[in-house]
């Protein structure tokens, strides 16, 4: 597996699993039913954002985007988002992209990383981020409408760099 900068040519390979993950209603609050152009405008950020793909040959296994969490006086704290093709979960793609994001944000001079919205029922993600050194600094109760569990909390997670 290789992690490299994403290009516009990667988006058609990312979009199918991006749309599937959003439609599942378990981990992301993006609006459902976005077409490729609308979704791409949200995911494929321009600098200072940085978008990567995890690939195995020509197959895109996952994608991550990272950059400043807030503009202006908050731009010294980074954030990141991750999507892994459901067909390759459990193969370390999320962990590899997580490590890459931490290293990239550290190398870019960020002072910390804040994840604003980790769904509390997403135990795999919560465990992964804690294993990489993030901690839950708060939970906003009932702030995510989970497709099967109803209203659940969103963790705010943080790592000082």
C-alpha angles and dihedrals in degrees: 000000000000128000114210140159112284120242131200087259089063095059096079087055094047098044098070094058092036090057092044093052092047092047091051087068096212107104116013133054095208112132113267121242098033113157122229095269095049093044093045091054088057098044107032097067124189122230134323077044119075125207124194138180129211108221139184104198106308094340118102107218098179146334137224134190126200140172141110116349093212134009126247115003091011098053094099090074116071133208136194141195128204137199124183123191104254089227092067102039115137094036097100096259094128092047092049092050090045092054089046092051093050091049093045094048091046091049091048090058102254115156096214145346124243124192105200101193123024107161106238093223091056091094095169092057094042090051092047095050092047090049089054091052105269120134131202107248096177145343125224103215122232092353098132124061101220113202095233106015098046119219112006134167130267117223121219105213127191140189123187112221 
